[in-house]
Amino acid sequence: MFGNYLIGLREGLEASLVVCILIAYLVKTGRKDALKPIWMGIGVAIALALGFGCALEFGSQELTFEAQEALGGSLSIVAVGLVTWMVFWMRRTARHLKSELHGRLDAALAMGTGALVATAFLAVGREGLETALFVWASVHAASDGTPRPLIGVALGLATAVLLGWLFYRGALKINLAKFFTWTGGMLVVVAAGVLAYGVHDLQEADWIPGLRNLAFDISGTIPPDSWYGTLLKGVLNFQPDPTVLQVTVWALYLVPTLAIFLAPVGFASGKGKVKVPDEQGSRGSQPTKAS
């Protein structure tokens, strides 16, 4: 459940910051008349993300077992690729996110209502689709027949919305560079588990060989239905009887990806601040690090 909470928090906070920057900029520049199309674009983006998630969940139920496993494995690998790109992108471009969004808004304001809707939709929609795909893959990997994975995601998203609102009001200051570094690192660990599970799905679909070639089997020591087995599965997508290929893929992804992500050279060579004005024009600032 913690792993899914982390996904909801990490992904949701990125979307919340984008919304916060867009709304705060319009309020500060006296363009409150443009808030309605912005909220329209945000609403459409959220609806699209929810619809995409529902399509993945209910659409896969109509497939055969082999087809479900093939779809789940393929989408898990795609989701890991997207989230890996996202955590690196966010760390390297967080400092310039505010100015980039301001530039898009200025251009959209000059073009009219449709451009404003499109700007908000594109800014939030990408985050929403990535989140929906990775959440689906993670819930699919960690599901134990209970609603706990979805509850974890929902709590993470709710926390992200609350933090976004506090940022906007200037009531909360946090070192976003450290936050995104630590949560990004933990998300890479979660992604490694999702990747290993995706490989297992493809093996069950008979797309990849080696399903019976186990690396180890400690089910007797860590029963999958025990509280600690459930905890390990929920947090790390741990499996007590992985195949050799699963362990190999997990290690080949996790070790170099985490090492490169946490390396200070080339990713955190300077300091900057992300400032979010509130409705009265005051500014709350959160220090970040530049690439």
C-alpha positions in Angstrom: 0.0 0.0 0.0 2.9 2.4 0.8 4.3 1.9 -2.7 1.0 2.9 -4.3 0.7 5.8 -1.8 4.1 7.0 -3.0 3.1 6.8 -6.6 -0.1 8.8 -6.0 1.8 11.4 -3.9 4.8 11.8 -6.3 2.8 11.9 -9.5 -0.1 13.9 -8.1 2.2 16.6 -6.6 3.7 17.2 -10.0 0.3 17.8 -11.5 -0.7 19.9 -8.5 2.4 22.1 -8.9 1.6 22.7 -12.6 -2.0 23.7 -11.7 -0.7 25.9 -8.9 1.7 27.7 -11.2 -0.9 28.3 -13.9 -3.6 29.6 -11.5 -1.2 31.7 -9.5 0.2 33.4 -12.6 -3.2 34.4 -13.9 -4.4 35.7 -10.5 -1.2 37.7 -10.1 -1.4 39.3 -13.5 -5.0 40.2 -13.1 -6.4 37.8 -15.7 -8.9 36.0 -13.5 -11.2 36.0 -16.5 -9.0 33.3 -18.0 -9.4 31.0 -15.0 -12.5 29.3 -16.3 -11.0 27.9 -19.6 -7.9 26.8 -17.5 -10.1 24.8 -15.2 -12.0 23.4 -18.2 -8.7 22.2 -19.7 -7.7 20.7 -16.3 -11.1 19.0 -16.0 -10.8 17.5 -19.4 -7.3 16.2 -18.7 -8.5 14.6 -15.4 -11.5 13.0 -17.2 -9.2 11.6 -19.9 -6.8 10.1 -17.3 -9.7 8.5 -15.4 -11.2 7.2 -18.7 -7.8 5.8 -19.7 -7.4 4.0 -16.4 -11.0 2.6 -16.6 -10.4 1.4 -20.2 -7.2 -0.4 -19.1 -9.0 -2.0 -16.1 -12.3 -3.1 -17.6 -11.0 -3.6 -21.2 -8.4 -6.2 -19.9 -11.1 -8.2 -18.2 -12.6 -9.3 -21.5 -9.4 -10.9 -22.6 -8.2 -14.5 -22.2 -5.7 -15.2 -19.4 -2.7 -15.3 -21.8 -3.8 -12.0 -23.4 -4.3 -10.4 -20.0 -0.8 -11.4 -19.0 0.7 -10.2 -22.3 -1.1 -6.9 -22.0 -0.2 -6.4 -18.3 3.4 -7.3 -18.9 3.8 -5.0 -22.0 2.1 -2.0 -20.3 4.1 -2.5 -17.1 7.3 -2.2 -19.2 6.0 0.8 -21.0 5.0 2.4 -17.6 8.4 1.8 -16.2 10.0 3.5 -19.2 7.7 6.5 -18.9 8.1 6.9 -15.1 11.9 6.6 -15.4 12.0 9.3 -18.1 9.7 11.4 -15.9 11.7 11.3 -12.7 14.9 12.2 -14.6 13.1 15.0 -16.5 11.5 16.4 -13.4 14.8 16.6 -11.6 16.6 18.3 -14.5 13.9 20.8 -15.5 12.1 21.6 -12.3 13.9 24.9 -12.0 12.7 26.1 -15.4 9.1 24.6 -15.1 7.6 27.9 -13.9 9.1 30.1 -16.6 8.2 27.5 -19.3 4.5 27.4 -18.1 4.4 31.2 -17.9 5.6 31.5 -21.5 3.0 29.1 -22.7 0.3 31.0 -20.8 1.3 34.3 -22.3 1.1 32.9 -25.8 -2.3 31.2 -25.1 -3.7 34.4 -23.6 -2.9 36.2 -26.9 -4.6 33.5 -28.9 -7.9 33.2 -27.0 -10.1 30.8 -24.9 -9.4 27.7 -27.0 -5.6 28.1 -26.6 -6.0 28.4 -22.8 -8.0 25.2 -22.6 -5.4 23.4 -24.8 -2.5 24.8 -22.7 -4.0 23.5 -19.4 -5.1 20.2 -21.0 -1.6 19.5 -22.4 0.2 20.6 -19.2 -1.9 18.4 -16.9 -3.0 15.7 -19.4 0.5 14.3 -19.9 1.0 13.9 -16.1 -2.5 12.4 -15.9 -1.9 9.7 -18.6 1.5 8.8 -17.2 0.0 8.5 -13.7 -2.9 6.4 -14.9 -0.7 4.0 -16.7 1.9 3.6 -13.9 -0.8 3.3 -11.2 -2.6 0.6 -13.2 0.6 -1.3 -13.7 1.6 -1.0 -10.1 -1.8 -1.9 -8.7 -1.9 -4.8 -11.2 1.5 -6.0 -9.9 0.7 -5.5 -6.2 -2.9 -6.5 -6.1 -3.8 -9.1 -3.5 -7.5 -9.1 -4.0 -8.2 -6.2 -1.6 -8.8 -2.5 -2.3 -5.7 -1.5 -0.4 -3.6 -0.6 -3.5 -6.3 1.7 -4.8 -6.8 3.2 -1.3 -3.0 3.9 -1.2 -3.1 5.7 -4.5 -6.2 7.7 -3.5 -4.6 8.8 -0.3 -1.4 9.8 -2.1 -3.4 11.9 -4.6 -5.4 13.5 -1.8 -2.2 14.4 0.0 -0.7 15.8 -3.2 -3.8 18.0 -3.7 -3.6 19.3 -0.1 0.2 20.1 -0.5 -0.5 21.8 -3.8 -3.2 24.0 -2.1 -0.8 24.8 0.8 1.9 25.8 -1.7 -0.5 28.1 -3.5 -1.6 29.8 -0.3 2.1 30.2 0.7 1.4 28.3 3.9 4.0 25.6 3.2 7.6 25.7 2.2 9.6 22.6 1.3 12.8 21.8 -0.4 11.4 20.5 -3.7 14.8 19.4 -4.9 15.3 17.1 -2.0 11.6 16.0 -2.1 11.8 15.0 -5.7 15.2 13.4 -5.3 14.1 11.1 -2.4 10.7 10.3 -3.8 12.1 9.8 -7.3 14.7 7.4 -5.9 12.0 5.4 -4.0 9.9 5.5 -7.2 12.7 3.9 -9.1 12.7 1.1 -6.5 9.0 0.6 -7.0 9.5 0.7 -10.8 12.1 -2.1 -10.6 9.5 -4.3 -8.9 6.9 -3.4 -11.5 9.4 -4.2 -14.3 10.1 -7.6 -12.7 6.4 -8.3 -12.4 5.9 -7.3 -16.0 8.6 -9.8 -17.1 6.8 -12.5 -15.1 3.5 -11.6 -16.8 5.2 -12.0 -20.2 6.6 -15.4 -19.1 3.1 -16.5 -18.0 1.8 -15.4 -21.4 4.5 -17.6 -23.0 6.1 -14.6 -24.7 9.3 -15.1 -22.8 10.8 -18.4 -21.7 12.0 -19.4 -18.2 8.8 -19.4 -16.2 9.9 -22.6 -14.3 13.5 -21.5 -13.9 13.4 -20.0 -10.4 16.2 -18.0 -8.9 15.1 -19.0 -5.4 12.0 -19.9 -3.5 11.7 -18.6 0.1 7.9 -19.0 0.2 8.3 -21.1 3.4 10.3 -18.3 5.1 8.2 -15.4 3.7 4.7 -16.7 3.0 3.0 -14.4 0.4 -0.2 -14.3 2.6 1.7 -13.3 5.8 1.6 -9.7 7.0 5.2 -9.1 6.2 5.0 -10.9 2.9 2.0 -8.6 2.0 4.0 -5.6 3.2 7.0 -6.4 1.1 4.8 -7.0 -2.0 2.9 -3.8 -1.4 6.0 -1.7 -1.0 8.6 -3.3 -3.3 6.4 -5.7 -5.4 8.5 -8.5 -3.7 7.9 -12.0 -4.9 9.3 -14.9 -2.8 9.8 -17.2 -5.8 11.0 -15.1 -8.8 12.5 -16.5 -11.9 16.1 -16.0 -12.9 15.1 -13.6 -15.6 13.0 -11.5 -13.2 15.9 -11.1 -10.8 18.3 -10.3 -13.6 16.1 -7.7 -15.1 15.4 -6.2 -11.7 19.1 -5.8 -10.9 20.1 -4.6 -14.3 17.5 -1.8 -14.1 17.7 -0.9 -10.4 21.4 -0.6 -9.8 22.5 1.6 -12.7 19.3 3.7 -12.8 19.4 4.5 -9.1 23.1 5.2 -9.2 22.7 7.6 -12.1 19.7 9.3 -10.6 21.3 9.9 -7.3 24.7 10.9 -8.7 25.3 14.6 -7.9 27.4 15.3 -11.1 25.3 16.7 -13.9 22.0 16.6 -12.0 22.3 19.0 -9.0 25.1 21.5 -9.7 23.3 24.6 -8.6 20.5 26.1 -6.5 17.4 28.0 -7.4 13.9 28.7 -6.1 10.4 27.9 -7.2 8.1 30.8 -6.2 4.3 30.5 -6.2 2.4 33.7 -5.7 -0.9 33.6 -3.8 -4.1 35.4 -4.5 -2.8 38.6 -2.9 0.4 38.6 -4.8 2.6 37.3 -1.9 5.1 34.7 -2.8 5.8 31.4 -1.1 9.1 29.9 -2.1 10.5 26.4 -2.2 14.2 26.0 -2.8 15.1 23.6 -5.6 18.3 22.5 -7.3 19.1 23.1 -10.8 20.7 20.7 -13.3 
